[in-house]
Amino acid sequence: MKKYIGEIMLCITAIIWGSGFVVSAVSLEHYTPYQILAGRFSVGFIILSIIFYKKLKGLNRSIIIKGFVLGALLYVAFALQTVGLQYTTPSKNAFLTAVNVVIVPFIAFLAYKRKIDKFELTGAILAIVGIGFLSLQFTTDVNLGDLLTLGCAIGFAYQIFYTAKYVKDEDPITLTILQMFFAAILAWIVILFKGEVNFSMELEAVSAIFYLGVFSTTIAYLFQTIAQKFTNETKTAIILSTESFWGMVFSILLLGEVLTPRMIIGAILILCAIIISETKLSFLKKSRIEKLI
C-alpha cells in the first residue's frame, strides 16, 4: 500500500510541475530567472519551517550535510537549466532536462553494482522518446545551451538518486526543509552577486511566485522526498517525466495550444513507459499461462 501511495504522490508532483510551466511563463514577465529561484525556494523553506518546526529540534550533523547536498544539487540543476535556456530553444531545454530519466538507472548501477531492470530501462527510454515527440523540434545543432542543459539533467538525476539514498535513514520532511534552506541560501548569494535585488510587488507577479513556492516547490518536493522512501529511483524518474505530458495538457487548457498528432504519439509513448515499468508486462505472462491452461 505504501508503494502505491508513494507513486500517487509522485504523479501529483508531476501534475503540479506540469502546471508550473504556465505559471513560470507568467512570472518571467516580472522577474529574472534567478529571482524566481530565490523566491520559490525561500517560500518553500518558510512554509515548511512553520508547519513542521518541531522537526528542526532533532537536527544533527549527518542530516544537515545530506540536506546541503540535496539543496546544492537542486539549485545547481535549476541554475544550469536557467542559463542553458538563454542559449538554446525552450523545446530542446525541456527535452534535455528530461534526459535525467535515462541517467538515473545508470547512476544506481555504478553506485550499487545493481543489475539494471530491463523493464525499467525500456520504460525510461520510451519516456524520453515520448518527451521528444512532445517537446523537441528535431534540430540537430548542438550549442553551449544544450551542454548546460545536459548538465542540468545530470544534476536532477543525482538529486533523485541521493534523495532515494538519504530517505532510507533520515526523516523525509526534515530533509526537504534543509534542502529548501540550502537551495534558498545559494539562490540569494547569486542574487546579491548579480545585483538583482529589486523585486516587483505587482499582484500578478507575487501570486505567480507564491504559486511556484507553495505548489511547485513546497508540496511537490515534499511529496517527492516522502514518496522516494517507498519507490526506487528509476521508477521515480519515469513517473516524474510525465511532467512534460502535464505541461502539454495545461498549455492546451490554459494557453490555447493546439493538440497535434505528434503530441498524441508522445503522450501514448509516455503512458506505455509507465505501464511497462510498473507492471513489467506481468499481464501478458498471465494471459499466456491462461491460454496454456
PAPANU-63130 format. One line per 2 residues: number of its first residue (from 1); for each residue x, y, z of N, C-alpha, C, O. Coordinates in steps of 0.001 Angstrom, whole numbers. Example, Ala and Ser with C-alpha at 12.3 -4.5 7.8 and 13.67 -1.06 7.14 Angstrom:
2
1) 13190/-5690/7800/12300/-4500/7800/13200/-3300/7800/14236/-3319/8465; 12850/-2250/7080/13670/-1060/7140/12900/30/7870/13409/1138/8039
This chain:
293
1) 818/-1206/0/0/0/0/859/1267/0/550/2233/-698; 1952/1257/796/2840/2423/849/3457/2702/-515/3658/3853/-901
3) 3758/1600/-1252/4337/1744/-2589/3388/2521/-3494/3807/3427/-4213; 2098/2158/-3453/1123/2824/-4310/873/4265/-3867/671/5148/-4700
5) 887/4500/-2556/738/5863/-2052/1898/6724/-2551/1705/7869/-2960; 3114/6152/-2509/4291/6859/-2997/4173/7207/-4466/4513/8319/-4870
7) 3693/6267/-5271/3569/6506/-6705/2488/7539/-7010/2623/8332/-7941; 1412/7524/-6215/366/8538/-6382/919/9925/-6065/619/10900/-6755
9) 1739/9999/-5001/2349/11281/-4630/3276/11783/-5734/3334/12984/-5998; 4000/10868/-6381/4876/11259/-7491/4057/11744/-8688/4453/12684/-9377
11) 2914/11099/-8933/2031/11527/-10025/1506/12936/-9760/1446/13764/-10670; 1126/13204/-8507/642/14539/-8134/1762/15566/-8336/1523/16673/-8818
13) 2986/15182/-7959/4146/16062/-8145/4329/16416/-9620/4549/17576/-9967; 4237/15398/-10486/4394/15632/-11930/3305/16556/-12463/3572/17414/-13305
15) 2073/16382/-11974/953/17238/-12409/1207/18683/-11979/1000/19616/-12754; 1657/18854/-10734/1954/20202/-10222/3058/20855/-11045/2949/22022/-11421
17) 4133/20093/-11326/5232/20648/-12123/4772/20979/-13535/5228/21956/-14130; 3867/20161/-14072/3326/20441/-15404/2595/21768/-15438/2734/22539/-16387
19) 1808/22035/-14389/1090/23316/-14308/2063/24468/-14115/1771/25607/-14478; 3233/24161/-13535/4229/25192/-13272/4803/25819/-14525/5317/26936/-14475
21) 4724/25110/-15668/5225/25678/-16920/4474/26963/-17255/5074/27962/-17650; 3151/26920/-17090/2313/28078/-17403/2601/29219/-16433/2746/30368/-16849
23) 2686/28902/-15136/2928/29925/-14109/4326/30533/-14262/4512/31733/-14061; 5299/29700/-14616/6660/30201/-14815/6705/31225/-15951/7437/32213/-15885
25) 5912/30970/-16991/5854/31904/-18117/5339/33261/-17653/5811/34301/-18112; 4368/33247/-16740/3815/34495/-16194/4857/35200/-15318/5046/36411/-15426
27) 5533/34433/-14448/6497/35022/-13511/7700/35630/-14232/8284/36604/-13758; 8070/35052/-15384/9219/35569/-16139/8946/36941/-16751/9874/37625/-17182
29) 7687/37342/-16789/7341/38671/-17282/7669/39752/-16245/7724/40939/-16567; 7885/39319/-14991/8105/40275/-13901/9460/40118/-13209/9990/41081/-12655
31) 10022/38899/-13241/11259/38633/-12506/12308/37995/-13414/11987/37425/-14456; 13568/38104/-12994/14624/37365/-13680/14545/35904/-13225/13968/35628/-12174
33) 15106/34971/-13985/15080/33561/-13577/15701/33331/-12195/15215/32504/-11424; 16769/34063/-11888/17431/33880/-10594/16561/34399/-9444/16585/33838/-8348
35) 15802/35453/-9685/14874/35953/-8674/13759/34949/-8412/13316/34781/-7276; 13314/34288/-9466/12261/33274/-9314/12759/32123/-8446/12038/31644/-7570
37) 13986/31683/-8687/14550/30588/-7890/14675/30991/-6424/14323/30219/-5532; 15177/32204/-6177/15317/32677/-4798/13953/32770/-4126/13800/32406/-2960
39) 12970/33258/-4867/11629/33412/-4308/10969/32086/-3988/10424/31911/-2898; 11012/31144/-4930/10305/29876/-4722/10944/29038/-3623/10233/28417/-2833
41) 12279/29009/-3558/12936/28223/-2510/12748/28865/-1127/12631/28160/-125; 12721/30190/-1080/12512/30887/189/11104/30629/715/10914/30343/1897
43) 10117/30733/-179/8733/30449/211/8607/29010/701/7947/28744/1706; 9240/28093/-12/9196/26685/381/9770/26462/1767/9172/25773/2593
45) 10932/27047/2018/11577/26880/3326/10733/27487/4446/10561/26862/5493; 10208/28684/4243/9418/29365/5284/8163/28571/5629/7859/28376/6806
47) 7435/28113/4619/6193/27364/4864/6474/26051/5586/5800/25722/6562; 7466/25300/5110/7791/24023/5737/8275/24214/7170/7945/23418/8048
49) 9053/25263/7409/9575/25523/8754/8460/25879/9730/8502/25497/10899; 7460/26613/9241/6331/26989/10102/5474/25777/10442/5075/25591/11591
51) 5196/24956/9435/4317/23791/9643/5011/22695/10439/4412/22088/11327; 6273/22447/10118/6989/21325/10736/8154/21801/11610/9219/21183/11612
53) 7955/22891/12347/9048/23470/13143/9609/22498/14177/10783/22578/14539; 8762/21574/14652/9225/20609/15660/10298/19671/15095/11133/19147/15833
55) 10258/19473/13781/11239/18590/13136/12661/19160/13238/13640/18415/13194; 12761/20481/13374/14073/21125/13384/14796/20948/14717/15984/21250/14831
57) 14079/20462/15715/14707/20271/17028/15661/19082/17036/16575/19017/17858; 15447/18153/16129/16279/16950/16121/17388/16966/15093/17827/15910/14638
59) 17851/18155/14720/18891/18247/13698/20219/17702/14216/20566/17869/15386; 20953/17045/13314/22300/16583/13639/23194/16801/12420/22711/17122/11334
61) 24482/16625/12608/25460/16917/11547/25184/16106/10289/25310/16618/9177; 24808/14844/10462/24585/13958/9323/23471/14456/8413/23646/14542/7198
63) 22321/14785/9006/21179/15183/8178/21388/16582/7592/20870/16884/6517; 22145/17439/8293/22448/18769/7764/23317/18653/6511/23082/19348/5523
65) 24321/17771/6553/25184/17563/5384/24371/17006/4216/24543/17433/3074; 23482/16048/4509/22647/15464/3452/21698/16500/2866/21469/16530/1657
67) 21143/17354/3738/20269/18414/3260/21016/19393/2373/20471/19884/1385; 22275/19679/2726/23100/20574/1911/23369/19965/537/23276/20657/-477
69) 23702/18679/496/23968/18005/-780/22745/18092/-1695/22862/18437/-2871; 21564/17773/-1141/20335/17818/-1940/20011/19243/-2381/19619/19467/-3526
71) 20174/20212/-1467/19889/21603/-1806/20833/22138/-2867/20415/22860/-3773; 22113/21783/-2755/23103/22233/-3733/22821/21632/-5107/22871/22335/-6116
73) 22525/20336/-5146/22207/19676/-6412/20964/20291/-7045/20912/20517/-8254; 19960/20559/-6203/18715/21131/-6706/18947/22508/-7306/18468/22804/-8400
75) 19687/23354/-6584/19905/24715/-7095/20785/24705/-8342/20487/25402/-9313; 21863/23926/-8327/22763/23875/-9488/22014/23382/-10724/22209/23909/-11819
77) 21153/22368/-10550/20379/21841/-11677/19462/22919/-12243/19400/23104/-13458; 18753/23628/-11373/17855/24692/-11826/18636/25839/-12474/18207/26397/-13484
79) 19785/26186/-11886/20588/27282/-12423/21120/26946/-13821/21098/27788/-14718; 21601/25702/-13998/22088/25279/-15315/20958/25277/-16339/21153/25643/-17498
81) 19787/24865/-15898/18623/24871/-16782/18280/26305/-17196/17966/26575/-18355; 18348/27213/-16224/18017/28617/-16471/19007/29269/-17428/18609/29936/-18384
83) 20309/29073/-17167/21339/29657/-18031/21296/28995/-19411/21446/29663/-20434; 21092/27680/-19428/21030/26957/-20701/19921/27458/-21599/20054/27475/-22823
85) 18812/27872/-20973/17656/28345/-21741/17962/29637/-22500/17290/29966/-23478; 18977/30360/-22043/19349/31609/-22708/20080/31353/-24027/20196/32256/-24855
87) 20571/30131/-24226/21370/29826/-25417/20743/28754/-26321/21246/28495/-27414; 19659/28140/-25872/19023/27104/-26692/17520/27348/-26705/17030/28275/-26059
89) 16793/26519/-27439/15345/26704/-27547/14639/26087/-26339/15165/25151/-25736; 13446/26598/-25972/12692/26016/-24860/12397/24533/-25053/12407/23763/-24093
91) 12131/24130/-26308/11802/22727/-26567/13001/21816/-26295/12854/20758/-25683; 14189/22229/-26753/15393/21427/-26502/15761/21458/-25019/16258/20471/-24477
93) 15516/22589/-24373/15782/22706/-22943/14924/21725/-22162/15418/21047/-21261; 13636/21643/-22501/12718/20731/-21816/13098/19276/-22078/13072/18443/-21172
95) 13451/18985/-23330/13806/17608/-23694/15084/17158/-23003/15120/16081/-22407; 16135/17972/-23076/17421/17585/-22496/17341/17499/-20973/18025/16672/-20370
97) 16515/18343/-20339/16312/18241/-18892/15729/16883/-18540/16109/16269/-17543; 14803/16421/-19371/14120/15148/-19114/15014/13933/-19350/14629/12814/-19011
99) 16207/14135/-19929/17139/13024/-20141/17539/12381/-18809/18062/11267/-18793; 17293/13080/-17691/17627/12504/-16377/16937/11174/-16146/17414/10355/-15360
101) 15804/10946/-16831/15070/9692/-16653/15898/8492/-17122/15730/7386/-16607; 16785/8704/-18091/17649/7635/-18587/18942/7551/-17775/19523/6475/-17634
103) 19389/8691/-17243/20651/8733/-16499/20528/8035/-15141/21466/7369/-14703; 19379/8183/-14471/19189/7668/-13107/19514/6179/-12951/20274/5830/-12048
105) 18970/5279/-13796/19295/3857/-13593/20781/3531/-13725/21266/2599/-13083; 21511/4287/-14552/22949/4037/-14707/23734/4543/-13500/24751/3954/-13134
107) 23270/5633/-12876/23898/6093/-11638/23738/5032/-10557/24683/4738/-9825; 22535/4456/-10457/22280/3408/-9467/23139/2181/-9746/23633/1538/-8820
109) 23314/1857/-11035/24132/705/-11408/25591/913/-10997/26218/12/-10441; 26124/2100/-11273/27521/2393/-10939/27733/2453/-9425/28784/2053/-8923
111) 26728/2955/-8704/26876/3122/-7257/26715/1809/-6506/27460/1525/-5568; 25742/1015/-6923/25414/-204/-6173/25788/-1494/-6904/25647/-2587/-6355
113) 26270/-1362/-8151/26542/-2535/-8994/25291/-3416/-9113/25361/-4637/-9251; 24151/-2728/-9051/22875/-3421/-9115/22453/-3598/-10567/22537/-2664/-11365
115) 22004/-4784/-10900/21586/-5076/-12267/20469/-4119/-12698/19515/-3891/-11955; 20600/-3567/-13902/19585/-2659/-14421/18367/-3460/-14859/18472/-4352/-15701
117) 17222/-3141/-14290/15977/-3820/-14637/15617/-3494/-16092/15478/-2328/-16460; 15466/-4549/-16917/15240/-4323/-18344/13912/-3625/-18624/13795/-2865/-19586
119) 12906/-3887/-17773/11609/-3247/-17970/11675/-1760/-17613/11099/-921/-18305; 12383/-1447/-16525/12512/-54/-16125/13378/726/-17111/13101/1891/-17395
121) 14437/81/-17639/15272/737/-18637/14479/986/-19920/14574/2059/-20517; 13692/-17/-20344/12837/144/-21524/11844/1277/-21308/11604/2089/-22201
123) 11267/1319/-20100/10333/2388/-19771/10997/3746/-19804/10408/4717/-20279; 12234/3825/-19298/12967/5090/-19278/13242/5582/-20700/13084/6767/-20995
125) 13652/4663/-21577/13950/5034/-22965/12677/5464/-23696/12681/6445/-24440; 11581/4717/-23475/10300/5076/-24091/9835/6453/-23616/9297/7246/-24389
127) 10059/6720/-22312/9647/8013/-21754/10393/9158/-22418/9796/10180/-22755; 11700/8990/-22608/12487/10077/-23196/12124/10263/-24670/12130/11388/-25169
129) 11807/9165/-25376/11355/9286/-26775/10010/10015/-26823/9785/10875/-27674; 9112/9649/-25881/7808/10309/-25813/7945/11797/-25540/7240/12611/-26137
131) 8852/12151/-24637/9085/13562/-24321/9644/14285/-25547/9345/15455/-25785; 10465/13563/-26320/10986/14138/-27556/9867/14509/-28517/9902/15572/-29137
133) 8864/13627/-28642/7720/13905/-29506/6914/15098/-28980/6380/15890/-29756; 6837/15211/-27652/6058/16301/-27062/6727/17659/-27220/6060/18664/-27468
135) 8063/17684/-27075/8707/18991/-26947/9760/19328/-27982/9982/20506/-28263; 10416/18331/-28558/11587/18614/-29391/11189/19007/-30810/10271/18432/-31396
137) 11896/19997/-31349/11642/20452/-32720/12551/19756/-33730/12588/20109/-34909; 13298/18734/-33225/14128/17906/-34096/15187/18695/-34876/15378/18485/-36074
139) 15871/19606/-34172/17037/20263/-34752/18278/19555/-34221/18308/19137/-33063; 19282/19420/-35046/20452/18625/-34660/21635/19473/-34196/22643/18928/-33747
141) 21528/20792/-34297/22630/21657/-33861/22834/21539/-32353/21870/21532/-31587; 24088/21448/-31936/24420/21389/-30511/25182/22657/-30152/26163/23002/-30812
143) 24729/23360/-29097/25390/24589/-28691/25650/24576/-27189/25389/23580/-26514; 26166/25688/-26672/26502/25791/-25252/25272/25553/-24378/25359/24900/-23338
145) 24135/26083/-24802/22904/25913/-24031/22515/24460/-23882/22036/24041/-22828; 22724/23682/-24948/22401/22251/-24895/23301/21535/-23889/22838/20678/-23136
147) 24577/21886/-23877/25519/21246/-22949/25202/21617/-21503/25269/20770/-20612; 24856/22887/-21271/24488/23324/-19921/23215/22614/-19460/23108/22214/-18301
149) 22260/22460/-20364/21009/21789/-20016/21245/20310/-19745/20597/19724/-18879; 22171/19707/-20482/22514/18315/-20212/23129/18192/-18814/22885/17219/-18100
151) 23932/19195/-18434/24468/19235/-17070/23355/19350/-16052/23430/18765/-14972; 22325/20102/-16392/21139/20228/-15537/20459/18871/-15356/20038/18529/-14252
153) 20354/18100/-16437/19736/16767/-16366/20526/15848/-15439/19948/15075/-14675; 21860/15942/-15517/22713/15141/-14627/22488/15563/-13182/22440/14723/-12284
155) 22350/16877/-12958/22091/17383/-11608/20786/16858/-11047/20739/16416/-9899; 19727/16900/-11837/18429/16385/-11383/18482/14873/-11151/17855/14358/-10226
157) 19238/14166/-12004/19365/12715/-11849/20029/12375/-10517/19587/11473/-9807; 21100/13109/-10184/21782/12862/-8911/20915/13291/-7726/20983/12684/-6657
159) 20099/14333/-7909/19192/14754/-6831/18176/13648/-6535/17874/13374/-5373; 17658/13021/-7573/16717/11908/-7395/17424/10717/-6745/16884/10079/-5841
161) 18642/10425/-7218/19401/9288/-6686/19724/9470/-5201/19490/8569/-4396; 20260/10634/-4843/20644/10862/-3448/19436/11004/-2530/19510/10663/-1349
163) 18327/11504/-3063/17102/11544/-2254/16689/10132/-1874/16361/9862/-719; 16708/9225/-2861/16355/7820/-2592/17311/7201/-1572/16899/6401/-731
165) 18580/7575/-1653/19586/7029/-741/19412/7573/676/19487/6816/1645; 19182/8875/800/19146/9510/2118/17862/9215/2895/17895/9109/4121
167) 16726/9082/2193/15464/8889/2921/15366/7513/3572/14461/7259/4367; 16299/6631/3233/16296/5311/3886/16622/5439/5369/16141/4650/6182
169) 17439/6431/5723/17895/6583/7112/17442/7875/7775/17564/8016/8992; 16917/8831/6990/16562/10127/7557/15081/10434/7374/14409/9836/6533
171) 14584/11369/8171/13191/11801/8067/13012/12627/6789/13719/13616/6598; 12082/12239/5916/11926/12931/4631/11495/14395/4768/11891/15233/3959
173) 10700/14701/5771/10236/16081/5950/11405/16987/6347/11569/18078/5800; 12218/16523/7310/13384/17301/7738/14358/17487/6582/14928/18565/6414
175) 14549/16437/5785/15428/16525/4611/14920/17582/3628/15707/18343/3065; 13612/17623/3429/13036/18587/2496/13229/20014/2992/13562/20907/2214
177) 13017/20226/4295/13211/21557/4880/14652/22030/4665/14882/23159/4230; 15609/21165/4969/17022/21524/4823/17386/21730/3356/18165/22623/3023
179) 16825/20907/2490/17077/21050/1054/16618/22424/573/17341/23099/-159; 15414/22843/984/14896/24156/600/15749/25282/1184/15998/26289/521
181) 16199/25102/2443/17005/26120/3105/18309/26370/2358/18646/27517/2065; 19039/25309/2048/20333/25478/1391/20169/25944/-64/20988/26716/-563
183) 19115/25476/-738/18859/25954/-2104/18549/27449/-2081/18993/28191/-2958; 17782/27894/-1071/17440/29317/-942/18688/30158/-642/18865/31238/-1206
185) 19554/29652/254/20787/30376/589/21647/30572/-658/22127/31674/-920; 21836/29510/-1417/22631/29601/-2648/21984/30565/-3641/22672/31327/-4318
187) 20659/30522/-3718/19935/31397/-4643/20128/32870/-4272/20328/33712/-5148; 20067/33179/-2975/20229/34570/-2538/21673/35044/-2712/21905/36220/-2993
189) 22625/34159/-2552/24030/34525/-2789/24213/34964/-4241/24879/35960/-4522; 23606/34199/-5164/23696/34538/-6584/22974/35854/-6866/23468/36687/-7626
191) 21794/36041/-6248/21023/37280/-6433/21844/38496/-6006/21909/39494/-6724; 22467/38403/-4838/23277/39510/-4329/24499/39760/-5214/24882/40905/-5455
193) 25100/38674/-5692/26282/38785/-6551/25933/39472/-7876/26714/40265/-8401; 24743/39152/-8409/24319/39730/-9685/23648/41095/-9506/23417/41803/-10486
195) 23337/41466/-8264/22712/42762/-8011/21249/42839/-8391/20725/43929/-8622; 20577/41688/-8460/19161/41657/-8850/18274/41686/-7598/17507/40757/-7349
197) 18391/42763/-6817/17716/42814/-5516/16362/43523/-5567/15641/43531/-4569; 16005/44111/-6696/14720/44811/-6805/13646/43852/-7314/13696/43396/-8456
199) 12671/43554/-6445/11606/42614/-6781/10294/43362/-7048/9923/44268/-6303; 9605/42973/-8113/8290/43541/-8409/7287/43082/-7350/7295/41921/-6940
201) 6420/44008/-6908/5395/43672/-5918/4001/43698/-6519/3013/43758/-5787; 3904/43654/-7850/2598/43590/-8503/1900/42293/-8115/2542/41264/-7906
203) 565/42361/-8022/-218/41220/-7561/14/39986/-8421/177/38888/-7890; 32/40149/-9751/238/39022/-10656/1608/38390/-10438/1750/37167/-10447
205) 2610/39238/-10242/3982/38760/-10042/4107/37990/-8731/4645/36884/-8698; 3605/38587/-7653/3688/37951/-6333/2878/36658/-6304/3301/35670/-5704
207) 1714/36666/-6955/855/35462/-6995/1566/34314/-7702/1477/33163/-7277; 2278/34637/-8791/2999/33606/-9544/4113/32992/-8698/4277/31772/-8673
209) 4880/33843/-8003/5946/33356/-7136/5361/32522/-5993/5906/31482/-5623; 4246/32999/-5446/3593/32282/-4341/3150/30897/-4795/3319/29919/-4067
211) 2579/30810/-6006/2145/29509/-6534/3336/28575/-6716/3295/27415/-6308; 4396/29092/-7332/5592/28271/-7549/6200/27835/-6219/6674/26708/-6084
213) 6182/28737/-5239/6749/28418/-3937/5933/27402/-3159/6487/26481/-2558; 4602/27569/-3170/3722/26685/-2396/3545/25339/-3078/3753/24294/-2461
215) 3166/25360/-4339/2818/24116/-5028/4027/23450/-5706/4350/22299/-5412; 4695/24185/-6620/5781/23572/-7396/7020/23281/-6563/7868/22489/-6973
217) 7135/23918/-5391/8316/23706/-4562/7962/22991/-3257/8410/21868/-3028; 7159/23633/-2399/6852/23061/-1076/6170/21702/-1183/6699/20694/-715
219) 5003/21683/-1797/4222/20444/-1877/4906/19418/-2770/5018/18249/-2402; 5366/19853/-3946/5945/18915/-4913/7182/18211/-4357/7278/16986/-4424
221) 8130/18975/-3809/9363/18341/-3319/9145/17587/-2007/9852/16620/-1723; 8179/18020/-1217/7838/17256/-11/7267/15901/-407/7642/14872/154
223) 6357/15909/-1377/5770/14659/-1876/6840/13762/-2496/6854/12552/-2266; 7747/14369/-3293/8796/13570/-3938/9676/12890/-2896/9964/11698/-3004
225) 10099/13643/-1892/11005/13087/-883/10344/11979/-82/10955/10941/173; 9091/12198/318/8361/11170/1073/8145/9941/200/8346/8812/647
227) 7734/10162/-1047/7429/9051/-1955/8650/8187/-2222/8524/6973/-2382; 9842/8801/-2274/11049/8033/-2584/11481/7110/-1454/12411/6320/-1611
229) 10814/7210/-328/11069/6261/751/10483/4891/399/10890/3865/944; 9509/4902/-532/8803/3670/-882/8939/3283/-2355/8450/2229/-2760
231) 9602/4127/-3168/9712/3872/-4606/11166/4021/-5037/11846/4952/-4607; 11653/3110/-5886/13058/3198/-6296/13290/4378/-7231/12351/4943/-7793
233) 14572/4738/-7385/14912/5963/-8099/14561/5933/-9590/14196/6963/-10156; 14669/4761/-10233/14366/4687/-11668/12885/4898/-11926/12503/5642/-12829
235) 12051/4237/-11124/10600/4392/-11288/10195/5828/-10948/9293/6389/-11569; 10864/6412/-9965/10600/7806/-9612/10846/8714/-10811/10020/9569/-11132
237) 11989/8522/-11473/12346/9361/-12626/11340/9200/-13757/10988/10175/-14420; 10870/7961/-13985/9901/7711/-15062/8579/8410/-14773/8016/9065/-15650
239) 8081/8273/-13546/6809/8909/-13194/6929/10432/-13265/6026/11104/-13765; 8045/10977/-12764/8229/12424/-12793/8386/12952/-14216/8145/14131/-14475
241) 8794/12069/-15145/8965/12510/-16536/7632/12876/-17180/7605/13538/-18218; 6512/12444/-16564/5197/12805/-17111/4909/14293/-16923/3879/14796/-17372
243) 5827/14990/-16256/5730/16448/-16136/5538/17086/-17510/4752/18021/-17661; 6262/16577/-18516/6155/17124/-19875/4750/16930/-20427/4199/17817/-21080
245) 4171/15750/-20155/2809/15467/-20619/1816/16433/-19984/959/17001/-20662; 1947/16611/-18662/1012/17507/-17968/1238/18959/-18369/298/19753/-18402
247) 2493/19307/-18674/2760/20641/-19184/2013/20883/-20486/1486/21971/-20714; 1970/19859/-21347/1234/19942/-22600/-259/20107/-22330/-921/20931/-22962
249) -788/19319/-21388/-2216/19378/-21062/-2616/20771/-20588/-3612/21328/-21050; -1833/21333/-19661/-2164/22657/-19127/-1971/23748/-20176/-2691/24746/-20172
251) -1006/23565/-21070/-795/24541/-22146/-1994/24556/-23089/-2396/25611/-23579; -2559/23377/-23337/-3742/23275/-24202/-4955/23900/-23516/-5716/24645/-24132
253) -5123/23579/-22214/-6302/24052/-21480/-6251/25544/-21161/-7262/26238/-21267; -5063/26042/-20766/-4960/27414/-20274/-4403/28409/-21285/-4745/29591/-21256
255) -3549/27928/-22176/-2914/28841/-23131/-3443/28660/-24556/-3036/29376/-25471; -4351/27700/-24736/-4951/27508/-26049/-4041/26867/-27072/-4268/27006/-28274
257) -2993/26152/-26611/-2089/25479/-27545/-2842/24381/-28301/-3692/23697/-27731; -2525/24222/-29568/-3225/23260/-30423/-2628/21861/-30256/-1411/21686/-30317
259) -3494/20873/-30046/-3058/19478/-29918/-2720/18925/-31294/-3542/18980/-32210; -1500/18386/-31441/-1054/17866/-32733/-899/16342/-32653/-798/15785/-31560
261) -881/15672/-33806/-670/14215/-33810/632/13812/-33119/698/12772/-32462; 1669/14642/-33272/2952/14343/-32636/2817/14343/-31116/3414/13504/-30441
263) 2035/15281/-30575/1800/15329/-29131/1078/14069/-28653/1388/13531/-27590; 116/13606/-29448/-640/12400/-29092/286/11191/-29045/202/10374/-28128
265) 1175/11079/-30043/2150/9968/-30071/3041/10027/-28833/3294/9006/-28193; 3511/11222/-28503/4361/11395/-27324/3653/10976/-26048/4236/10296/-25203
267) 2399/11378/-25907/1615/11033/-24712/1433/9521/-24602/1528/8962/-23510; 1172/8858/-25731/983/7402/-25746/2275/6689/-25339/2242/5723/-24577
269) 3408/7168/-25851/4705/6556/-25521/5018/6696/-24023/5520/5758/-23404; 4722/7861/-23444/4962/8062/-22013/4054/7149/-21193/4485/6581/-20190
271) 2795/7008/-21619/1866/6110/-20930/2374/4672/-20999/2328/3950/-20003; 2859/4252/-22169/3409/2892/-22325/4634/2706/-21427/4836/1628/-20867
273) 5451/3753/-21289/6644/3687/-20444/6258/3385/-18998/6883/2552/-18342; 5230/4063/-18510/4783/3858/-17127/4198/2467/-16950/4460/1809/-15944
275) 3408/2013/-17918/2794/680/-17839/3870/-401/-17809/3784/-1343/-17021; 4880/-268/-18663/5946/-1273/-18726/6761/-1300/-17434/7024/-2375/-16893
277) 7164/-126/-16933/7978/-89/-15719/7190/-503/-14489/7748/-1078/-13554; 5884/-210/-14485/5055/-503/-13312/4639/-1972/-13260/4710/-2603/-12205
279) 4204/-2517/-14401/3670/-3889/-14415/4701/-4929/-14822/4517/-6118/-14558; 5802/-4492/-15470/6802/-5402/-16041/6138/-6414/-16984/6606/-7540/-17154
281) 5035/-5969/-17586/4252/-6763/-18556/3767/-8079/-17958/3619/-9069/-18675; 3520/-8095/-16653/3062/-9317/-15980/1708/-9781/-16504/1402/-10974/-16475
283) 892/-8832/-16988/-430/-9203/-17504/-308/-10043/-18767/-1190/-10854/-19049; 780/-9865/-19544/995/-10693/-20726/1377/-12112/-20326/957/-13082/-20956
285) 2181/-12220/-19265/2577/-13537/-18767/1367/-14314/-18263/1237/-15517/-18488; 477/-13585/-17569/-723/-14237/-17045/-1602/-14734/-18168/-2163/-15826/-18083
287) -1732/-13934/-19235/-2588/-14343/-20354/-2020/-15559/-21057/-2768/-16406/-21545; -671/-15650/-21113/-51/-16838/-21734/-319/-18086/-20900/-597/-19158/-21436
289) -230/-17932/-19590/-476/-19069/-18690/-1925/-19520/-18807/-2207/-20719/-18818; -2844/-18562/-18895/-4263/-18910/-19022/-4533/-19653/-20312/-5360/-20563/-20350
291) -3823/-19260/-21393/-4013/-19937/-22675/-3497/-21377/-22592/-4104/-22294/-23146; -2384/-21565/-21904/-1819/-22910/-21756/-2742/-23790/-20944/-2865/-24987/-21204
293) -3399/-23186/-19946/-4338/-23958/-19121/-5590/-24280/-19904/-6498/-24924/-19378
